[in-house]
């Protein structure tokens, strides 16, 4: 049997595949033996071992149970899955899950913390169709959206301030049913006791202090950090010298944006098809 030689340093997928193959060889199992124990096909096992397919959380968890490796493969699998995310974003998500206050500004799309599953799926499907990520990586992105939203359900609840550029509402993602449900989700989110949702309308013009998406986190110890993205990478900033001006700009943005009541009214008009 021809065995593809792996370089575990070439990619996270290759490193995971090499580890999986080593554990299997140590037990004298064939790929079919492992497939039967895990509930997958031998072809699936081969694809993961050779780095042609990324391990899903379910796959990694199943492998840990079969090999008795605790959560080692599940943790290694995370490094593979975050490969589809911008550099810096996984680190940001870990801090977001602990933040006492989250201030976010988004342009063009509804931010992940406020997305419905249908909206997230339609948005990701477009990225997969363009070939920017694989279908498996797309599934991981969708799962991460759900994980981030679940992290908000904790005691004490974090305060979430969301300012959305009007383009977030105007850009159709999916069909009208998807957008209607997404608008309903925004209204529901605005009604929560620990949230504020505002729309930054197009006619703000030069009064808009921010033009690119940004998030500012206030941690439980009141320290601050900000996160911003370029086309190729994300950057998590902890230095207060740089974060404080971003926080000031965000407060100015909130002051110039429509009130929550006016913002919700705008969302409701769009749901009804009224400009």
C-alpha positions in Angstrom: 0.0 0.0 0.0 1.3 3.4 -0.9 1.5 5.8 2.0 1.7 9.5 1.5 4.5 10.9 3.5 3.4 13.9 5.6 5.3 16.9 6.8 3.6 17.9 10.0 5.2 21.3 9.9 3.7 22.2 6.5 0.2 23.0 7.9 -2.1 22.4 10.9 -4.1 19.9 8.8 -0.9 17.9 8.1 0.1 18.0 11.8 -3.3 16.7 12.8 -3.2 14.0 10.1 0.2 12.8 11.2 -0.9 12.6 14.8 -4.0 10.6 13.8 -2.0 8.2 11.7 0.6 7.7 14.5 -2.1 6.8 17.0 -3.7 4.4 14.6 -0.4 2.7 13.7 0.5 2.3 17.4 -2.6 0.2 17.8 -2.0 -1.8 14.6 -5.3 -0.6 13.1 -6.1 -0.1 9.4 -7.9 3.0 8.3 -11.0 0.8 7.9 -10.6 -0.4 11.5 -10.5 3.1 12.8 -13.4 4.1 10.5 -15.6 1.4 12.0 -14.8 2.5 15.5 -15.4 6.2 14.8 -18.5 5.8 12.6 -16.8 7.3 9.5 -15.7 5.8 6.1 -12.2 4.7 5.4 -12.1 7.3 2.7 -12.9 10.0 5.3 -10.1 8.8 7.6 -7.7 8.8 4.7 -8.6 12.3 3.7 -8.0 13.6 7.2 -4.7 11.7 7.7 -3.3 13.1 4.5 -4.4 16.7 5.3 -6.9 16.8 2.4 -9.8 17.3 4.8 -10.0 19.3 8.0 -11.2 17.6 11.2 -14.5 18.8 12.5 -15.2 19.1 16.2 -17.3 15.9 16.0 -14.5 14.0 14.3 -11.8 15.2 16.7 -14.0 14.4 19.8 -14.8 10.9 18.4 -11.1 10.3 17.8 -10.3 11.3 21.4 -12.8 8.8 22.7 -11.6 5.9 20.5 -7.9 6.5 21.3 -8.5 7.5 25.0 -6.6 10.8 24.5 -8.8 13.0 26.7 -9.3 16.2 24.7 -5.8 16.3 23.0 -7.1 15.8 19.4 -10.0 18.2 20.0 -7.6 20.9 21.1 -5.3 20.2 18.2 -8.3 20.4 15.9 -9.0 23.9 17.0 -5.7 25.1 15.5 -6.8 23.6 12.2 -10.2 25.1 12.2 -9.0 28.6 13.1 -6.8 28.5 10.0 -9.9 29.7 8.1 -10.0 32.8 10.3 -8.0 36.0 10.0 -4.8 36.1 12.0 -5.6 37.6 15.4 -9.3 36.8 15.5 -9.1 33.6 17.6 -7.2 35.5 20.3 -9.8 38.2 20.1 -12.7 35.8 20.5 -11.2 34.4 23.7 -11.2 37.9 25.2 -14.7 38.7 23.9 -16.1 35.7 25.8 -14.8 37.3 29.1 -15.5 41.0 28.4 -17.7 43.1 30.7 -18.6 45.5 27.9 -18.5 45.0 24.1 -18.7 48.0 21.8 -18.8 47.2 18.1 -19.1 49.1 14.9 -19.8 47.2 11.6 -20.0 48.1 8.0 -21.6 46.1 5.2 -22.8 43.0 7.1 -24.6 42.3 10.3 -21.9 41.5 13.0 -21.6 37.9 14.0 -22.9 38.4 17.6 -26.2 39.6 16.1 -26.6 37.2 13.1 -29.3 34.6 12.8 -28.1 31.1 11.8 -29.8 31.5 8.4 -28.0 34.8 7.8 -24.6 33.4 8.9 -25.2 30.4 6.6 -26.1 32.5 3.5 -23.1 34.8 4.1 -20.7 31.9 4.5 -22.1 30.1 1.5 -21.1 33.1 -0.7 -17.5 32.9 0.7 -17.3 29.2 0.0 -18.7 29.7 -3.5 -16.0 32.3 -4.3 -13.4 29.7 -3.2 -12.0 31.8 -0.4 -12.6 28.9 2.1 -13.6 25.2 2.0 -17.0 23.9 2.8 -15.6 22.4 6.0 -14.1 25.7 7.0 -17.4 27.4 6.3 -19.1 25.0 8.7 -16.6 26.0 11.3 -17.3 29.7 10.8 -21.0 29.1 11.3 -20.3 27.1 14.4 -18.1 29.8 15.8 -20.9 32.4 15.3 -23.1 30.2 17.5 -20.3 29.7 20.1 -19.7 33.5 20.3 -23.4 34.2 20.8 -23.7 31.5 23.5 -20.8 33.2 25.4 -23.1 36.2 25.9 -25.4 34.2 28.1 -23.4 34.4 31.3 -23.8 36.0 34.7 -23.2 38.9 34.9 -24.4 39.7 31.4 -22.0 41.7 29.4 -23.1 45.1 28.1 -23.2 45.1 24.3 -23.3 48.4 22.4 -23.7 47.9 18.6 -23.6 50.6 16.0 -24.4 49.4 12.5 -23.7 51.3 9.4 -26.8 51.7 7.3 -25.1 49.5 4.7 -25.5 46.5 7.1 -29.3 46.8 6.6 -29.3 47.7 2.9 -27.1 44.8 1.7 -29.3 41.7 1.0 -27.8 38.5 2.2 -29.9 35.4 1.2 -33.5 35.8 0.2 -36.2 38.1 1.7 -37.1 35.5 4.3 -33.5 35.5 5.6 -33.4 39.2 5.8 -36.9 39.5 7.5 -35.8 37.1 10.2 -32.5 39.0 10.6 -34.3 42.3 11.0 -36.6 40.6 13.6 -33.5 39.4 15.4 -32.0 43.0 15.5 -35.3 44.3 17.0 -35.3 41.5 19.7 -31.6 42.2 20.5 -32.4 45.9 21.0 -35.1 45.0 23.5 -32.7 43.1 25.8 -31.8 44.9 29.1 -28.1 44.8 28.5 -27.9 45.9 24.9 -28.1 49.1 22.8 -28.5 49.0 19.0 -28.0 52.1 16.8 -27.9 52.7 13.1 -25.3 55.1 11.6 -27.3 56.5 8.6 -25.6 57.3 5.3 -26.5 61.0 5.8 -24.1 61.3 8.7 -21.5 62.2 6.1 -18.3 63.7 7.5 -19.7 63.5 11.1 -18.9 59.8 11.0 -15.7 59.5 13.1 -15.1 55.8 12.1 -15.1 54.4 8.6 -13.9 50.9 9.2 -15.3 48.1 11.5 -13.9 48.1 15.0 -14.6 46.6 18.4 -13.6 47.9 21.8 -13.7 45.5 24.8 -13.8 46.5 28.5 -12.5 43.6 30.5 -13.7 42.8 34.1 -10.7 44.6 35.5 -11.6 47.7 33.5 -8.7 47.3 31.1 -9.3 48.1 27.5 -8.5 46.4 24.2 -9.6 47.0 20.6 -9.8 44.8 17.6 -9.8 45.9 13.9 -9.4 44.0 10.6 -7.7 44.7 7.3 -8.4 42.5 4.3 -5.7 40.0 5.3 -5.4 40.1 9.1 -6.9 41.2 12.3 -5.1 43.2 15.0 -5.8 43.0 18.8 -4.5 46.2 20.5 -3.9 46.3 24.3 -1.8 49.5 24.6 -4.1 52.2 26.1 -2.3 54.9 24.1 -3.9 53.5 21.0 -7.1 52.1 22.5 -8.3 55.3 24.2 -8.5 57.4 21.0 -10.6 54.5 19.5 -12.9 54.5 22.5 -13.3 58.3 22.2 -14.2 58.0 18.5 -16.7 55.3 19.3 -18.4 57.6 21.8 -18.6 60.3 19.2 -20.1 57.8 16.8 -22.8 56.8 19.3 -23.6 60.5 19.8 -24.0 61.1 16.0 -25.9 57.9 15.2 -29.6 57.5 15.4 -31.1 56.8 18.8 -32.1 53.2 19.5 -35.8 54.1 19.1 -35.2 55.7 15.7 -32.9 52.8 14.7 -35.5 50.2 15.5 -38.1 52.2 13.6 -35.8 52.2 10.6 -35.4 48.5 10.8 -39.1 48.0 11.0 -39.7 50.2 7.9 -37.2 48.0 6.0 -39.0 44.9 7.1 -42.2 46.3 5.6 -40.4 47.3 2.4 -40.7 51.0 3.1 -37.5 53.1 2.3 
